[in-house]
Amino acid sequence: MAKKKTYYDYLRQELGELVEQLQLPDLYKQSLKRRWLDQVVWADKKAAECRRWHYRLRLTTIIGGVILPALVGINFEVGNDNPAFRKWFPYLPFALSQVIAVSAAVEEFCRFGDRWRDYRQTAENLKAEGWQYLQLSSSYGSVNSHLEGYPLFASRVESIIKNDVQNYISELVKQQAKQEEEIEKYLVTAQEVSQDKTLFAPVETARLPEGAIAEYAFNGTAEPTQNGTAGTATLLSPSALTAGASLSADSTAVPKPGVAGILRTRHNTVFKLSPQPSEALPPTAKIEIENGMVFGLQAYRDGGSNHLCITLTQGLGAESRNTWYAYAPHVEILDRNGQAIAPAAPTAIATPPTVVAQNGTVELPVPYLSQVDNVKNPFGSCNVTSLAMCLKYFGVQQNNPSQQFEDELQDWLEARGLDRHEPHALVQAVKAYGCQDRFTTTATLEQVKQWLAQGNPCVVHGYFTSYGHIIAIIGYNSKGLIVHDPYGEWTPNGYDRNDDSRPEKGKALTYSYEMIKRTCIDAEFWVHFISKPGFQPTLTQAAATPAPQEPTQPCTNFITVEQLIQIAGPDAPQQRLHELTPGVNQTLTRYEINTPLRIAHFISQVTHECDCFHAMEEYASGEDYEGWTELGNTQPGDGKRFKGRGLIQLTGRHNYELFSQTMGIDFTAKPELVAQAPYAVLAAGWYWDDRDINQLADRDDIRAVTKAINGGYNGLDDREKYLRAAKRVLGC
């Protein structure tokens, strides 16, 4: 009896017959069959094989997981006349549990589900490419014959196969990197535990200082209680306190200090889940705390926007959270002996309390420097020139007085391999010269004015030019901010640049508030708040020092860094998430990803695409994209230059050009910016908006969303995992 033909036999026969009908040399036909057709059949067979194993193992795990609790829960009343049954039955649940465990372990190790989808995608890509070539359609529409189109077809088939192999290798590299990171994390944790003697030391009783409380390092004054000691409080249990409730200082028990000491409130305040104005947050994201409350403190750090991120020894709220943001002037930190201490720089503001000129104008005597006369880079040194003005104002001495200060700063950065266009590199330079630089990407115009009123200048990044420009802010008046523009005077029609006849055209100019908001975007200012410990500013007439008030500037905040960490999981790089969060909220606002369901889908997709925020650009070099005209890569080197970057891997010259037009920034000249905050997130938002994925997210259709992002269903299980986490965290 003749052996029955399989589907793959029919596939090979039918496609082989089509190949034979093409007007091609025999060598090309043989190549088509041996390379393209063999790969199609092989990938198709592997996809089917992996699918079968995936279903077998998953169904075994699922069905066994349903049956096992029933077996364990059954209470058999078997008489003594059935001793054999009573003897062997307990082994049945045990055996079933082992089958479930082995099935799940094999699936996890072999990744049959992921491999099935990878093979299926490769097979379909090869089939689609073959049909387009056979029909001379799509990319082959411009050729006159199959012979003319064969070189392009062969090249694209090899690219598909090569990409499949590289994707497989990239996945292995990702897994290895995660394992190494976990090992490193465990080693660091073990070392910290072994070295932290406070973990094994007896707990000391918190002793509060007698008399007045020391002046807090943040802007504001201390408020001692009536008897000169801090009020005390007993923390309520999680069941007794929900978010949006309040704590009062009406009990007598003093909490034990934590590793970092004690935190005491100096005003009625609010503990929050993000460093935003409290009125901008929902009741579930904040808790009111009365003046005089005392808490054990495990750790604290700079939370940005004049806030501290604090970790308490006991949780608060319905979810028993112990990490909150507190408005810095409203709290005081005491050591384990009860002595008042100040947080470490750069959080501490080491200048005197707020002072404002009598006529409402503040103008600091900051010396002016022009970048146009710069020896090294007259057209690209606005960053170091603006910093040099501020450092000279604080009386900082140059290491080499024979050269311009801005050149010295540029030399300092280059000697350490730092990029002067990178804000955090500028922060390092400021600190190296004995000053403090609290850089933020979410400053408001009001915060800039408050900083200036304290006698401190600042440096602002803005789009006064298409490539961006940096200026020093030295004051303000009723019309706008007073600036030292190192390039000259900016107008809507362009720059009136400094020249030999007027080398200080950019000195002490007033840039209107309207223009500043248009070029910098309020609540999205990129600002270096620069200060120097012990510096005494010279200002006109000072007003009385007001009690510190929390900023009231509204700011859209769809998601907090804590929520991002919960969604991404413990493997995610937390420092990077802190850097990306402002850009995430900026993107969610700009592209109306503004419902919990839309946000959940967006975050789950980008978390998978960037390997849980470990990769801001694709691991491969990008050379495979060389010559891909569909991506706009028409010039030599475009493949590597415009490889995938950002949270959704913006790829190809054409996409970089479109994104540049949208943002008003030329990313084709500096494509690596797309891998940096906030552009890495904004690029993902632009891609999301360009494909109208909001309407897919509104349907809660993860397969459709994944197809729009990926072109297939690669990593669908991983995306679903992050989506479940996002929905749980966001409550949707």
Long-range contacts (C-beta under 8 A, 24 or more apart in sequence): 8-41, 8-44, 8-45, 11-40, 11-41, 11-44, 12-37, 12-41, 15-40, 15-130, 18-134, 22-134, 22-146, 23-145, 23-146, 23-147, 24-146, 24-147, 24-150, 25-147, 28-147, 28-150, 31-154, 35-154, 35-157, 36-126, 36-129, 36-130, 36-157, 37-130, 39-122, 39-126, 39-157, 39-161, 40-123, 40-126, 40-127, 40-130, 43-119, 43-120, 43-122, 43-123, 43-126, 44-119, 44-123, 46-115, 46-119, 47-116, 47-119, 47-120, 47-123, 50-112, 50-113, 50-115, 50-116, 50-119, 51-112, 51-116, 51-120, 53-110, 53-112, 54-107, 54-112, 54-113, 54-116, 57-103, 57-104, 57-106, 57-107, 57-112, 58-107, 58-113, 60-99, 60-100, 60-103, 61-100, 61-103, 61-104, 61-107, 64-96, 64-97, 64-99, 64-100, 64-103, 65-100, 67-96, 68-93, 68-96, 68-97, 68-100, 71-96, 113-717, 114-171, 114-715, 114-717, 117-712, 117-713, 117-714, 117-715, 117-716, 118-164, 118-167, 118-168, 118-714, 121-712, 121-713, 121-714, 122-160, 122-161, 122-164, 124-712, 125-160, 126-157, 126-160, 126-161, 129-153, 129-156, 129-157, 129-160, 139-630, 155-627, 159-624, 162-624, 163-624, 166-620, 166-624, 167-714, 170-618, 170-619, 170-620, 173-619, 174-611, 174-614, 174-615, 174-619, 177-614, 178-571, 178-612, 178-614, 181-571, 182-571, 196-259, 198-259, 199-259, 203-256, 203-257, 204-257, 204-336, 204-337, 205-254, 205-256, 206-254, 206-255, 206-256, 206-257, 206-262, 206-294, 206-296, 206-334, 206-336, 206-338, 207-337, 207-338, 208-254, 208-264, 208-294, 208-334, 208-338, 209-334, 209-338, 209-339, 209-340, 213-266, 213-332, 213-340, 214-340, 216-266, 216-328, 216-329, 216-331, 216-332, 216-340, 216-342, 217-342, 217-343, 217-348, 217-349, 217-350, 218-306, 218-328, 218-329, 218-343, 218-347, 218-348, 218-349, 218-548, 219-306, 219-329, 219-349, 219-353, 219-354, 219-450, 219-454, 219-548, 220-266, 220-329, 220-330, 220-353, 220-547, 220-548, 221-353, 221-545, 221-547, 221-548, 222-266, 222-332, 223-266, 223-267, 223-291, 225-292, 230-264, 230-292, 230-294, 231-290, 231-291, 231-292, 231-293, 231-294, 232-292, 232-294, 233-290, 233-292, 233-293, 233-294, 233-295, 235-295, 235-312, 235-314, 235-316, 236-316, 238-315, 238-316, 238-317, 238-318, 238-319, 238-320, 239-318, 241-287, 241-316, 241-317, 241-318, 242-317, 242-318, 243-283, 243-284, 243-285, 243-286, 243-287, 243-317, 243-318, 243-319, 244-282, 244-283, 244-284, 244-286, 244-287, 245-287, 245-288, 245-317, 246-287, 246-288, 246-289, 246-290, 247-287, 247-288, 247-289, 247-290, 247-293, 247-316, 248-290, 248-293, 249-290, 249-291, 249-292, 249-293, 249-294, 254-294, 255-294, 255-295, 255-296, 255-313, 255-314, 256-296, 256-313, 257-296, 257-297, 257-334, 257-335, 257-336, 258-296, 258-297, 258-298, 258-299, 258-311, 258-312, 258-313, 259-297, 259-298, 259-299, 260-297, 260-298, 260-299, 260-300, 260-311, 260-333, 261-297, 261-333, 261-334, 261-335, 261-336, 261-341, 262-294, 262-295, 262-296, 262-297, 262-333, 262-334, 262-335, 262-336, 262-338, 263-294, 263-295, 263-296, 263-297, 263-300, 263-310, 263-312, 263-326, 263-331, 263-332, 263-333, 263-334, 264-292, 264-293, 264-294, 264-295, 264-331, 264-332, 264-333, 264-334, 265-289, 265-290, 265-291, 265-292, 265-293, 265-294, 265-326, 265-330, 265-331, 265-332, 266-291, 266-329, 266-330, 266-331, 266-332, 267-291, 267-329, 267-330, 267-547, 267-548, 268-330, 269-326, 269-327, 269-330, 269-331, 269-550, 270-327, 270-550, 271-310, 271-316, 271-324, 271-325, 271-326, 272-307, 272-324, 272-325, 272-326, 273-321, 273-324, 273-325, 273-560, 273-562, 273-563, 274-325, 274-557, 274-560, 274-561, 274-562, 275-303, 275-304, 275-305, 275-306, 275-307, 275-309, 275-325, 276-305, 276-555, 276-557, 277-550, 277-551, 277-552, 277-553, 277-554, 277-555, 278-550, 279-552, 279-554, 280-554, 280-555, 280-556, 280-557, 281-557, 285-560, 287-316, 287-317, 287-324, 297-333, 298-322, 300-333, 300-343, 301-347, 302-343, 302-346, 302-347, 302-438, 304-438, 304-440, 304-442, 305-440, 305-442, 305-443, 305-447, 305-551, 306-349, 306-447, 306-551, 308-343, 308-347, 323-562, 327-548, 327-550, 329-548, 330-548, 330-550, 345-436, 345-533, 346-431, 346-436, 346-437, 346-438, 347-438, 348-436, 349-454, 349-456, 349-531, 350-436, 350-531, 350-532, 350-533, 350-534, 350-535, 351-454, 351-455, 351-456, 351-531, 351-535, 351-537, 352-454, 352-455, 352-536, 352-537, 353-454, 353-545, 354-450, 354-453, 354-454, 354-545, 354-546, 355-453, 355-454, 355-455, 355-537, 355-539, 355-542, 355-543, 355-545, 356-453, 356-542, 356-543, 357-539, 357-540, 357-541, 358-540, 358-541, 358-543, 359-540, 360-477, 360-478, 361-475, 361-476, 361-477, 361-478, 361-540, 362-449, 362-452, 362-453, 362-475, 362-476, 362-477, 362-482, 362-539, 363-474, 363-475, 363-477, 363-482, 363-508, 364-393, 364-452, 364-455, 364-456, 364-457, 364-474, 364-475, 364-537, 364-539, 365-393, 365-538, 366-390, 366-392, 366-393, 366-457, 366-472, 366-474, 366-484, 367-392, 367-393, 368-484, 368-504, 368-506, 368-507, 368-508, 369-404, 369-405, 369-406, 369-484, 369-486, 370-486, 370-487, 370-498, 370-503, 370-504, 370-506, 371-406, 371-486, 371-487, 371-498, 372-486, 372-487, 372-488, 372-497, 372-498, 372-499, 372-503, 373-404, 373-498, 373-503, 374-404, 374-406, 374-407, 375-403, 375-404, 375-407, 376-407, 376-410, 377-410, 381-406, 381-410, 381-420, 381-486, 382-469, 382-470, 382-471, 382-486, 382-487, 383-420, 383-421, 383-426, 383-459, 383-470, 384-409, 384-410, 384-413, 384-420, 384-426, 384-429, 385-486, 386-459, 386-470, 386-471, 386-472, 386-484, 386-486, 387-426, 387-429, 387-430, 387-459, 387-528, 387-530, 389-457, 389-472, 389-484, 389-486, 390-430, 390-435, 390-457, 390-458, 390-459, 390-472, 390-530, 391-430, 391-433, 391-435, 391-530, 393-457, 394-435, 394-530, 394-531, 394-532, 394-535, 395-532, 395-535, 396-433, 396-434, 396-435, 396-532, 421-670, 422-676, 423-461, 423-526, 423-528, 426-459, 426-528, 427-528, 430-528, 430-530, 434-532, 435-530, 435-531, 435-532, 436-530, 436-531, 436-532, 436-533, 437-528, 437-529, 437-530, 438-528, 438-529, 438-531, 439-526, 439-527, 439-528, 439-529, 440-525, 440-526, 440-527, 440-529, 440-582, 441-524, 441-525, 441-526, 441-582, 441-583, 441-677, 441-678, 442-523, 442-524, 442-525, 442-555, 442-582, 443-523, 443-525, 443-526, 443-527, 443-529, 444-522, 444-523, 444-525, 444-551, 444-553, 444-555, 445-513, 445-516, 445-517, 445-522, 445-525, 445-553, 446-551, 446-552, 446-553, 447-525, 447-527, 447-551, 447-553, 448-473, 448-476, 448-481, 448-525, 448-527, 449-476, 449-481, 451-529, 452-476, 454-531, 454-537, 455-535, 455-536, 455-537, 455-538, 455-539, 456-529, 456-530, 456-531, 456-537, 457-530, 458-527, 458-528, 458-529, 458-530, 459-527, 459-528, 459-530, 460-520, 460-525, 460-526, 460-527, 460-528, 461-520, 461-525, 461-526, 461-527, 462-516, 462-519, 462-520, 462-526, 463-519, 463-520, 463-664, 463-665, 464-490, 464-495, 464-519, 465-495, 466-664, 466-665, 466-666, 467-665, 467-666, 467-669, 467-670, 468-665, 471-506, 474-508, 477-510, 479-510, 479-512, 479-513, 480-510, 480-511, 480-512, 480-513, 480-514, 480-515, 480-516, 481-510, 481-511, 481-513, 481-516, 482-508, 482-509, 482-510, 483-508, 483-509, 483-510, 483-511, 484-508, 484-509, 485-509, 485-511, 522-553, 523-553, 523-554, 523-555, 523-556, 524-582, 524-586, 556-585, 556-588, 556-589, 557-585, 558-584, 558-585, 558-588, 558-589, 558-593, 558-594, 558-599, 559-584, 559-585, 559-588, 559-599, 559-603, 559-730, 563-729, 563-730, 564-603, 566-725, 566-729, 567-603, 567-604, 567-607, 567-722, 567-725, 567-726, 567-729, 568-607, 568-612, 568-613, 568-722, 569-612, 569-725, 571-612, 572-607, 572-612, 572-613, 572-614, 573-613, 573-614, 576-613, 577-613, 579-677, 580-613, 580-677, 580-678, 580-680, 580-681, 582-677, 582-678, 583-677, 583-678, 583-679, 583-680, 583-681, 583-682, 584-681, 586-678, 586-681, 586-682, 587-678, 587-681, 587-682, 587-684, 587-685, 588-685, 590-682, 590-685, 591-685, 591-686, 591-688, 591-689, 591-694, 592-689, 592-694, 593-685, 593-688, 593-694, 593-697, 595-698, 595-732, 596-727, 596-730, 596-731, 596-732, 597-697, 597-698, 597-700, 597-727, 597-732, 598-694, 598-697, 598-698, 599-726, 599-730, 600-697, 600-723, 600-726, 600-727, 600-730, 600-732, 601-693, 601-696, 601-697, 601-700, 601-702, 601-705, 601-723, 601-726, 602-684, 602-685, 602-688, 602-693, 602-697, 603-722, 603-726, 604-702, 604-719, 604-720, 604-722, 604-723, 604-725, 604-726, 605-648, 605-705, 605-706, 605-709, 605-719, 605-722, 606-647, 606-648, 606-681, 606-684, 607-722, 608-715, 608-718, 608-719, 608-722, 609-647, 609-648, 609-649, 609-684, 609-709, 609-710, 610-646, 610-647, 610-648, 610-649, 610-680, 613-647, 616-645, 616-646, 616-647, 616-675, 616-676, 616-680, 617-643, 617-644, 617-645, 617-646, 617-649, 617-674, 617-675, 618-643, 618-644, 618-645, 618-649, 618-651, 625-651, 625-652, 628-652, 631-655, 632-657, 641-671, 642-668, 642-671, 645-671, 645-672, 645-674, 645-675, 645-680, 645-683, 646-674, 646-675, 646-679, 646-680, 646-681, 646-683, 646-684, 647-680, 647-681, 647-683, 647-684, 648-683, 648-684, 648-687, 648-688, 648-709, 650-674, 650-683, 650-684, 650-686, 650-687, 655-687, 658-686, 658-690, 659-683, 659-686, 662-686
